[in-house]
Amino acid sequence: MTARDETRLAISATGLRKSFGRTTVLDGIDLAVHEGTIFALLGPNGAGKTTTVQILSTLITADAGQVRVAGHDLAAEPDAVRAAIGVTGQFSAVDHLLTGTENMLLMADLHHLGRREGRRRAAALLDRFDLTADAEKQVAAYSGGMRRRLDLAMTLVGDPRLIFLDEPTTGLDPRSRRTMWQIIRDLVARGVTIFLSTQYLEEADHLADRIAVLDHGVIVAEGSAAELKRRVPGGHVRLHFADVRDLDAAARTVGAAVRDSDALTLQVPGDGDARSLRDLLNQLGQADVEVDRLSIHTPDLDDVFLALTGQAPAAGPASPGRPGRPDATPPEARAKKASSR
C-alpha cells in the first residue's frame, strides 16, 4: 500500500492480536477501512467482533499489532483517536429520565462545549434527526426508533470523523430500520466513515461498501457484497422460452444446464456477471435461439455466512420475546471517552 493510500484510510490495522487468558480472540487480523465508506464486520457470536471494536475505539488494548485510527497511532495517541471517533452501542445509551434536549446538552457538556455552542449544536442535531417536536419530552416516552435516532445524534455532538456502530437497528420495526439506514447513508455522504458491526446480514448487504467476515479470530473473507456472493456456488441464470423448440435448441447449445420442460426454462450455472451473461447470450444468438426473458439468481449473504463460518447467521435484530446480546459499550464508557478530552 502506498503512502498516498495510507492517508485515505480511516482505519489501518496489521497483525491485530488479543487473548483473554488462554483464549485467543483475535489471531493477527488485518483491516483497511477507507475514509467516507461503510465497512461491515460480520461474524457469529464469539468471533471477535466486539473485541475488535473495543480495541479500535480505545476501550481495551491489543496484545500485538500496529493500528492507526483517523490518522493517529492507536497505542501512542489514544486521546487523539478518542477526539476523532464516536461509538453507538447495540442499545440506546440515553437517560430515560431526561428530555431529548437535556440528553443532548449533557453530551455537549461532556465535550466541553460552551453553553451557546452546545445549545446551537443540540438544536441543529435534534432538527436533523426529526426530533425537535419531541425534544422537551422525557425519553421514556420515546419509541425505540426515536431513542436510536437520539442516541446517534448524541454521538454526533462531538462531530466525529469515524463512528463505530454496534447492531444499530436492534429491536427496530422495519420502517424505523430503514430510516436509520438512510441516516447512516446521509452521514457517509457528508464524509463520515462508518464501522458497522452486525449479524443482521440484510443490513450489511444494503449499506456496506466492503464487508469482512470474522470467524474464530481471523478474517476468512473480505470484499463487496457482490464479490462475496460470487465466492459461493449456486448462482445461475434462468432462461425462459416461448416454446419448446427454442428450449430444445438452447439445451443443445449451452450443454450443462437444468431443464424444466413444463415451465419452459433452462437453469444455467453462472455468477451472473456482465461478461459471462453477454457470452451466454451471444452463444445463443449465434445458434439462432430466441430467449423470451431471463432472471439472474445469486447466493445471498446468508449463504456466504454459512459457507464461510459453518454456522447459520443469527436472526434479525432482537424483538420482543427474543433478547439481543448485551451491549459491549455501556453509557459510562461513552462518557469516559468524551470527558477525557
C-alpha positions as CSV (number, residue, x, y, z in Angstrom):
1,M,0.0,0.0,0.0
2,T,1.4,3.4,-1.0
3,A,1.8,6.4,1.4
4,R,-1.0,8.1,-0.6
5,D,-3.3,5.1,0.0
6,E,-2.5,5.3,3.8
7,T,-3.7,8.9,4.0
8,R,-7.1,7.8,2.7
9,L,-7.6,5.2,5.4
10,A,-9.8,5.8,8.4
11,I,-8.6,2.6,10.0
12,S,-5.4,0.6,9.2
13,A,-4.6,-2.5,11.3
14,T,-1.9,-5.0,10.8
15,G,-1.4,-8.2,12.8
16,L,-4.0,-7.3,15.5
17,R,-4.0,-9.8,18.3
18,K,-5.9,-10.2,21.6
19,S,-6.1,-13.0,24.1
20,F,-8.0,-13.4,27.3
21,G,-6.1,-15.9,29.4
22,R,-5.5,-18.9,27.2
23,T,-8.3,-18.0,24.8
24,T,-7.2,-16.3,21.6
25,V,-9.9,-13.9,20.5
26,L,-8.1,-12.1,17.6
27,D,-5.4,-14.0,15.8
28,G,-3.5,-11.5,13.8
29,I,-6.2,-9.8,11.7
30,D,-5.6,-7.0,9.1
31,L,-8.1,-4.3,8.4
32,A,-8.2,-1.4,5.9
33,V,-11.2,0.9,6.1
34,H,-11.2,3.8,3.6
35,E,-12.5,7.3,4.6
36,G,-16.1,8.1,3.7
37,T,-17.2,4.5,3.4
38,I,-19.3,2.0,5.3
39,F,-17.3,-1.1,6.4
40,A,-19.2,-4.0,7.9
41,L,-17.7,-6.6,10.2
42,L,-19.7,-9.8,10.2
43,G,-19.3,-13.0,12.3
44,P,-21.0,-15.4,14.6
45,N,-21.1,-14.9,18.3
46,G,-17.7,-15.3,19.8
47,A,-15.9,-14.5,16.5
48,G,-14.2,-11.4,18.0
49,K,-16.3,-8.6,16.6
50,T,-16.9,-6.8,19.9
51,T,-13.3,-7.2,20.9
52,T,-12.2,-5.6,17.6
53,V,-14.5,-2.6,18.1
54,Q,-13.4,-2.2,21.7
55,I,-9.7,-2.2,20.7
56,L,-10.2,0.2,17.8
57,S,-12.3,2.6,20.0
58,T,-9.6,2.6,22.8
59,L,-11.8,0.8,25.3
60,I,-9.2,-2.1,25.7
61,T,-5.7,-2.5,24.5
62,A,-4.4,-5.0,21.9
63,D,-1.7,-7.6,22.8
64,A,0.1,-7.0,19.4
65,G,-0.3,-5.3,16.1
66,Q,0.0,-1.9,14.5
67,V,-3.1,0.2,14.3
68,R,-3.9,3.7,13.1
69,V,-7.3,5.2,13.6
70,A,-8.3,8.5,12.0
71,G,-4.7,9.1,11.1
72,H,-3.4,8.6,14.7
73,D,-1.4,5.7,16.2
74,L,-3.8,3.9,18.5
75,A,-1.1,3.0,21.1
76,A,0.8,6.3,21.1
77,E,-2.1,8.8,20.6
78,P,-5.3,7.3,22.3
79,D,-6.6,10.8,23.2
80,A,-6.3,12.0,19.6
81,V,-8.2,8.8,18.5
82,R,-11.0,9.4,21.0
83,A,-11.3,13.0,19.8
84,A,-12.0,11.8,16.3
85,I,-14.4,8.9,16.9
86,G,-17.9,8.2,18.1
87,V,-19.3,5.0,19.4
88,T,-23.0,3.9,19.4
89,G,-23.7,0.6,21.1
90,Q,-26.4,-2.0,20.5
91,F,-28.8,-0.5,22.9
92,S,-29.6,3.2,23.3
93,A,-27.3,4.8,25.8
94,V,-29.7,7.6,26.7
95,D,-31.0,8.8,30.1
96,H,-34.8,8.0,30.0
97,L,-35.5,10.4,32.9
98,L,-34.2,13.4,30.9
99,T,-35.7,15.1,27.9
100,G,-34.2,14.8,24.5
101,T,-32.7,18.3,24.8
102,E,-31.3,17.6,28.2
103,N,-29.6,14.4,26.9
104,M,-28.0,16.4,24.1
105,L,-26.9,19.2,26.4
106,L,-25.3,16.6,28.7
107,M,-23.2,15.3,25.9
108,A,-22.3,18.9,24.9
109,D,-21.1,19.5,28.5
110,L,-19.0,16.2,28.3
111,H,-17.4,17.5,25.1
112,H,-16.6,20.8,26.9
113,L,-18.6,22.9,24.5
114,G,-19.6,26.4,25.6
115,R,-23.2,27.0,26.7
116,R,-24.2,28.8,23.5
117,E,-22.4,26.4,21.1
118,G,-23.8,23.4,23.0
119,R,-27.4,24.6,22.6
120,R,-26.8,25.5,19.0
121,R,-25.4,22.1,18.2
122,A,-28.1,20.3,20.2
123,A,-30.9,22.1,18.4
124,A,-29.3,21.5,15.0
125,L,-28.9,17.8,15.6
126,L,-32.4,17.4,17.0
127,D,-33.8,19.0,13.9
128,R,-31.6,16.9,11.6
129,F,-32.9,13.7,13.2
130,D,-36.5,14.9,13.2
131,L,-36.7,15.1,17.0
132,T,-37.4,18.8,17.5
133,A,-41.2,18.3,18.1
134,D,-40.4,15.8,20.9
135,A,-37.3,17.5,22.3
136,E,-38.9,18.6,25.6
137,K,-40.5,15.2,26.3
138,Q,-38.9,12.7,28.6
139,V,-37.1,10.0,26.6
140,A,-39.1,7.4,28.5
141,A,-42.0,8.4,26.2
142,Y,-40.0,7.9,23.0
143,S,-40.4,5.0,20.7
144,G,-37.5,2.6,20.0
145,G,-36.7,4.3,16.7
146,M,-36.7,7.8,18.3
147,R,-34.3,6.6,21.0
148,R,-31.9,5.2,18.4
149,R,-32.0,8.4,16.5
150,L,-31.4,10.4,19.7
151,D,-28.5,8.0,20.6
152,L,-26.8,8.6,17.2
153,A,-27.5,12.4,17.5
154,M,-25.7,12.4,20.8
155,T,-22.8,10.6,19.3
156,L,-22.6,13.4,16.7
157,V,-22.3,16.2,19.2
158,G,-18.5,15.7,19.2
159,D,-18.5,15.9,15.3
160,P,-16.7,12.6,14.9
161,R,-15.0,11.7,11.6
162,L,-15.4,8.0,12.3
163,I,-18.4,6.3,14.0
164,F,-18.5,2.7,15.3
165,L,-22.0,1.3,15.2
166,D,-22.7,-1.9,17.0
167,E,-26.0,-3.5,15.9
168,P,-27.6,-0.1,15.2
169,T,-31.1,-1.3,14.3
170,T,-31.6,-3.9,17.0
171,G,-35.2,-4.0,18.1
172,L,-36.5,-1.6,15.5
173,D,-39.5,-2.1,13.3
174,P,-38.9,-2.2,9.5
175,R,-39.8,1.4,9.0
176,S,-37.5,2.7,11.7
177,R,-34.8,0.4,10.5
178,R,-34.9,1.9,7.0
179,T,-35.0,5.4,8.5
180,M,-31.8,4.6,10.4
181,W,-30.2,3.2,7.2
182,Q,-30.9,6.4,5.4
183,I,-29.4,8.4,8.3
184,I,-26.3,6.3,8.0
185,R,-26.1,6.9,4.3
186,D,-26.5,10.6,4.8
187,L,-23.6,10.6,7.3
188,V,-21.4,8.9,4.8
189,A,-22.4,11.4,2.1
190,R,-21.1,14.1,4.5
191,G,-17.7,12.4,4.7
192,V,-18.2,10.4,7.9
193,T,-16.7,6.9,8.0
194,I,-18.9,4.1,9.4
195,F,-17.6,0.9,11.0
196,L,-20.6,-1.4,11.3
197,S,-20.6,-4.5,13.5
198,T,-23.7,-6.6,12.8
199,Q,-25.1,-10.0,12.5
200,Y,-28.1,-8.7,10.5
201,L,-26.9,-9.7,7.0
202,E,-29.6,-7.7,5.1
203,E,-28.2,-4.6,6.9
204,A,-24.7,-5.2,5.6
205,D,-26.0,-6.0,2.2
206,H,-27.9,-2.8,1.9
207,L,-25.3,-0.5,3.5
208,A,-21.7,-1.7,3.3
209,D,-19.2,-0.8,0.7
210,R,-16.9,-3.6,1.9
211,I,-17.6,-6.5,4.2
212,A,-15.2,-8.6,6.3
213,V,-16.2,-11.9,7.7
214,L,-14.6,-12.7,11.1
215,D,-14.6,-16.3,12.4
216,H,-12.6,-17.7,15.3
217,G,-10.5,-14.6,15.5
218,V,-9.4,-14.5,11.8
219,I,-10.7,-12.7,8.7
220,V,-11.9,-15.6,6.5
221,A,-13.2,-13.4,3.6
222,E,-13.4,-9.7,2.6
223,G,-14.9,-7.8,-0.3
224,S,-18.0,-6.1,-1.5
225,A,-21.3,-8.0,-1.0
226,A,-21.4,-8.9,-4.7
227,E,-17.8,-10.2,-4.6
228,L,-18.5,-12.4,-1.5
229,K,-21.7,-13.8,-3.1
230,R,-19.8,-14.8,-6.2
231,R,-17.5,-17.0,-4.0
232,V,-20.3,-19.3,-3.1
233,P,-21.6,-21.9,-5.6
234,G,-25.3,-21.9,-6.5
235,G,-25.5,-18.9,-8.7
236,H,-27.3,-19.4,-12.0
237,V,-29.1,-17.7,-14.9
238,R,-32.7,-18.9,-15.6
239,L,-33.6,-18.6,-19.2
240,H,-37.3,-18.6,-20.1
241,F,-38.5,-19.6,-23.6
242,A,-41.7,-19.1,-25.5
243,D,-41.9,-22.6,-27.0
244,V,-40.3,-26.0,-26.6
245,R,-38.3,-25.7,-29.9
246,D,-36.2,-22.8,-28.5
247,L,-35.8,-24.7,-25.2
248,D,-34.5,-27.8,-27.1
249,A,-32.1,-25.7,-29.1
250,A,-30.8,-23.8,-26.1
251,A,-30.3,-27.1,-24.2
252,R,-28.2,-28.4,-27.0
253,T,-26.2,-25.2,-27.3
254,V,-25.3,-24.5,-23.7
255,G,-24.6,-28.0,-22.5
256,A,-24.6,-28.3,-18.7
257,A,-27.9,-26.9,-17.5
258,V,-31.0,-27.9,-15.5
259,R,-34.1,-28.2,-17.8
260,D,-37.7,-27.7,-16.8
261,S,-39.9,-28.7,-19.7
262,D,-43.1,-27.8,-18.0
263,A,-42.0,-24.2,-17.2
264,L,-40.0,-23.9,-20.5
265,T,-36.9,-22.8,-18.5
266,L,-33.3,-23.7,-18.6
267,Q,-31.1,-23.1,-15.5
268,V,-27.5,-22.3,-16.5
269,P,-24.8,-22.2,-13.8
270,G,-23.0,-18.9,-13.5
271,D,-22.3,-16.0,-11.3
272,G,-24.4,-13.5,-13.3
273,D,-21.6,-11.1,-14.0
274,A,-21.9,-8.9,-17.1
275,R,-19.2,-10.7,-19.2
276,S,-20.4,-14.2,-18.6
277,L,-24.0,-13.1,-19.3
278,R,-23.0,-11.4,-22.5
279,D,-21.1,-14.5,-23.6
280,L,-24.1,-16.7,-22.9
281,L,-26.5,-14.5,-24.9
282,N,-24.0,-14.3,-27.8
283,Q,-23.7,-18.1,-27.8
284,L,-27.5,-18.5,-28.0
285,G,-27.8,-15.7,-30.6
286,Q,-25.2,-17.4,-32.9
287,A,-27.3,-20.6,-32.6
288,D,-30.4,-18.6,-33.6
289,V,-32.1,-19.3,-30.3
290,E,-34.7,-16.8,-29.1
291,V,-34.8,-16.2,-25.3
292,D,-38.1,-14.8,-24.1
293,R,-36.7,-13.4,-20.8
294,L,-34.2,-14.2,-18.2
295,S,-33.5,-13.8,-14.5
296,I,-30.3,-13.9,-12.5
297,H,-30.1,-15.7,-9.2
298,T,-27.1,-15.3,-6.9
299,P,-26.4,-16.6,-3.4
300,D,-27.3,-14.1,-0.7
301,L,-25.1,-13.2,2.3
302,D,-26.8,-15.9,4.4
303,D,-25.3,-18.5,2.0
304,V,-22.0,-16.7,2.2
305,F,-22.1,-16.7,6.0
306,L,-22.9,-20.4,6.2
307,A,-20.3,-21.4,3.7
308,L,-17.5,-19.4,5.4
309,T,-18.3,-20.0,9.1
310,G,-20.1,-23.3,9.0
311,Q,-22.9,-21.6,11.0
312,A,-26.3,-20.2,10.1
313,P,-26.5,-16.5,10.7
314,A,-28.4,-15.2,13.6
315,A,-31.9,-13.9,13.0
316,G,-32.5,-10.2,12.6
317,P,-32.4,-7.6,15.3
318,A,-33.8,-8.5,18.7
319,S,-37.5,-8.4,19.0
320,P,-40.0,-8.8,21.9
321,G,-39.6,-12.3,23.2
322,R,-36.1,-12.7,21.8
323,P,-33.5,-10.8,23.7
324,G,-30.4,-9.4,22.0
325,R,-26.9,-9.9,23.2
326,P,-25.5,-7.5,25.8
327,D,-24.2,-4.1,24.7
328,A,-20.4,-4.0,24.7
329,T,-20.3,-0.2,25.0
330,P,-22.1,0.9,28.2
331,P,-23.1,4.6,28.7
332,E,-20.3,5.2,31.2
333,A,-17.7,4.2,28.6
334,R,-19.0,6.8,26.2
335,A,-19.0,9.5,28.9
336,K,-15.4,8.5,29.8
337,K,-14.3,9.0,26.3
338,A,-15.9,12.3,26.0
339,S,-14.7,13.6,29.3
340,S,-11.1,12.5,28.6
341,R,-10.6,15.3,26.0
